Amino acid sequence: MQLQMYQVDAFTDRVFAGNPAAVLVLDEWLTDDLLLAITQENNLSETAFVKPRGDGSWDLRWFAPAHEVDFCGHATLATAHILFTTQAVPAPLTFHTRVGLLHATQVAGGYQLDLPRLNPQALDHLPDALLAMFDTPPVAIFCNFENIFVDLGDAAKVHDFQPDLPAIATLDTGGLVVTGQGAPGDKAAIVSRYFAPGAGIPEDPVTGSIHATLVPYWAQKLGSDKLLAYQASARGGWLDCTLTDDRVLIVGQAVTYMQASIVLPTT
């Protein structure tokens, strides 16, 4: 059996930057074992599988190399890009996912994702395994349903941060986000990095889902509902974010790197 697969660089306007994701548009679901095997063969942080529903909306699932994930923003952006550019699907798109309904549409400057707002939940302390990574006490620590967030104060500390990946892997399938405020005059209001080795992702290049929590946190702290965010990985990526009462809107760009036919076993 052959299927078409696309590889998209998300949250960037050029290839070899942003976060790569694979996208497969399916007529029917494959088995979970086969979905995971395809993802592991790709060896990208996420592979997205999308299937049409009878009402014009879509079922969307994301897999990391270790397991199916609950929430992925960059692979959602990549999926929207493929549906708009190769499948001639009209906007807006509605996706049914593990975290509820997500929406995507085309806007000036790229695509807009409409994601749930996941307000930060304060933490009293870091897990013991993570303490040695922080020379000075963080400005704040908080969490959402899957990740721990650490405010280091400023962007320079985020860039200089040295992760202990085996220690972070003790969070199991969760991850660690470090974040800080951009310096005066910087293009980015906020900067972050994300590590999820327990999910098979040592450092994620650009992560839309963490901004569902970062944006509410920084909007309150900086007094602005509009924030330009930069994820300071080696590849890097930009996210233009807006906070509403119950949603986080993220505008980003995406480019197709590869279109391929993959050959799957017949038995």
N, C-alpha and C positions, 0 to 999 in steps of 0.2 A: 504494500500500500504506500502511495506517495502523498505527501501533504506539502502545501506551500508554507514556508516560514519566512518571516521578515526579521531583520535585526535593525533596531532603531536607536539612535543616540538621543536621549531625552534631556530636556533642560539645557539645550545648547542650539546654536544656529550653524554648527559645523561638525563634521565627522571627527572622530578621535577626541571628542570632549564630551562633557555631560556624562550621563549614565546609560550604558547600553542595556537594552532589554530585547528579548526575542518575543515575537507575537505570532500565534497561530489562530486563524479563524476556522472554527470547526462547525460541521453540520450536526454532529452528535458527540457527546463526551466519550473520550477514550477512558480506559481504566485508570485509576489513580496511580497504580504502579507504572504504567506507561507514561503518564504525564510527568511523574518524577524522573523517570529514566531519560526522557527527552531533555528535561531541565538539567540533569547532571551531565548529559552529553554536551549541552551548550556551555556549561560552566560559567554562566553569567549570574549576576546577583539575583535576577528574576527572569522567569519566562511566563508570559501571560497567555492564557487560553480563553477565548471568547466564543460564545455560541448565541445565535439569535433566538429570541423568544417570539411567540406568536403575536404579541401585542406591539411589536416594533422596538422593544427594549432588548437588552442583552444580558446574558449571564457571564460574569467575569471571575476568573480564578487566577491566582498567582502562586507560583512555586519558586522557592529558593532551592539551592542544591541539597539542603538537608531535609526539607519538608515543605508542605503547603503553608503559606503565610496568610495572616488575617487581613493585612492592609498594605498596599503598595501604591504609591503615587506615581513614580516615574514610569512603571509599566502600564499604568492606566493612561498616562499621557501618550506613551508609545502606541497603545492600542487605539486610542482616538485618532492619532495621526494616520495609522494604517487604514482604519475604517473610512476616514474622510478622503484619503488620497488614492487608495487602491480599490475600494469597494463601492465608492460613490454613495455612501450612506449620508442622508441629509442630517444636518444639525437641528436641534441638539441631540446628544446621545444620553441615554440613561442606562446605567449598569447596576445590576443586582449583585451584591457582594456580601462577604462575611460581616462587613461593618455597615451594612445598609445600602441605601441608594447613593450612587455617585453620578455626577453629571459632567458632561464635557461639551464644549461648543467652540467654534472658531471665532477669534477676535483679532483685532489689529495687533500685530506683533506676535501671533502664535495661536495658542489654544488656552482656554480657561477651564481649569478643573474646579468643580464644586464639591468640596469634601466636608465631612462632619467636623464640627468643632469639638476637640477633645481637651477640655480644660485641664491645666496642670494640677496634680494632686501633690501637696507638700509632703516631703519626707523629713523625718527627724534626723536621720543619719544614713550614711552610705553602708552597704554591705561590707563586712570586714575585708573581704578579698580585694576590694577596690581601693582601700584607704591609702596604700603605699604609692599609688599613682599621683597623688595630689600633695605637693610640697607645702602648700598653704591652704587654709580652709576655703572651700568654695563660697561664692557669694550666696548661692542658693542651690538646693537640690530638690527635685520633684520628679514625678513619674506620670505615665499614663498606663493603659492596660498592658503594654508590652515592653516599654523601655524606661530606663532611668536617665534623667537629664541633669547635667551639672553646669551651672553658670559660673564660668571662670572669671568673668568680669569684663575682659576686653579681647578683641580679635587677635592680638599678638599672642596671647596665651593659648588661644585655640590653635593657631598655626603651629606653635612650638610644642603642643601636647604630645607626649610619648605614651602610647597605649601599651598596657600589658595584656596582650590578647588572651593568653591562658587564663588570667584572672577574670577578664570580661566574659570568657566562655563559661564561667561558673554561673552566669545568669541564665544558662540553658538557652532557650530559643529567643530570649529577650536581648536587648542591646543597650549600649551606652552612648549617649549624646553629650558632647561638650559644646558649649555655646558661649558667645561673648558679644559685646556691643562693638560696632565699628567705630574707628577713631574719627574725630571731627574732620570733615572734609572727605572721608571715604565714600565711595559709591554705595557700598552696602551698609544698611543700618544695623544688620545683625549677621553674624557668621556662625557656622556650626561645622561639626564633623560627627560621623556616625560609625560605630563599630558593632558588628553582630557576628562574631566568630562562631557562636553556637548554632547559627543558622547557615553556616558556610560562607559568611560574608565578612572577611577580615576588616576592611573599611569600604563602606558603600560610597561610590562617587558622588551621587546626588540623590537625596531621599525626599520625595514629596510628602510621605505620610508623617514624618516627624514634625513637619511644619504645621500640622493640625493642632499640635500642642505648643510648639515654639511661638507661633503667632499670637495666641491669646496671652501667653506669658509676657512677651516683649511689648505687645500693644498696651498692656496695663502699665508696664514699667516705663515705657517711653512716651506714653500719652498720645499714641497715634494708631489709627486702625489701618493704615497703609504702610507697608514695610517692604523694602527691597532686601532680599536675603541672598547670601552667597554661601555655598557649601565648599569648604576649603580643602577638598581632596586633591590628589595629584591631577585629576582631570578637570575638576571644578565645574560648577554650574550655578545658574541664576534663577531665582524664583521671585516673581513680583506678586506680593501677597496682600490680601485685603480681608479684614475680619468683619463678620456680621454677627447678629445675635446668636445664631446657632450653626453657622457654617464658616469655613475658611475657603476663600477663592484664591487660586494660584494660577497665574499666567506664565507659561513657558513655551519655548520653541522645541521642535524636534525635527530630525533629519533621518532619512532612511540610509543605512549603510549597506545592507545586503538583502537580496531576495534569493531564496534557495528552495529547491525541492528536496525534502528529506524522505528517506526510504525506511519504512517501518516493517517489522516482522509481520508476517501474515498469520502466524500461529502463536 
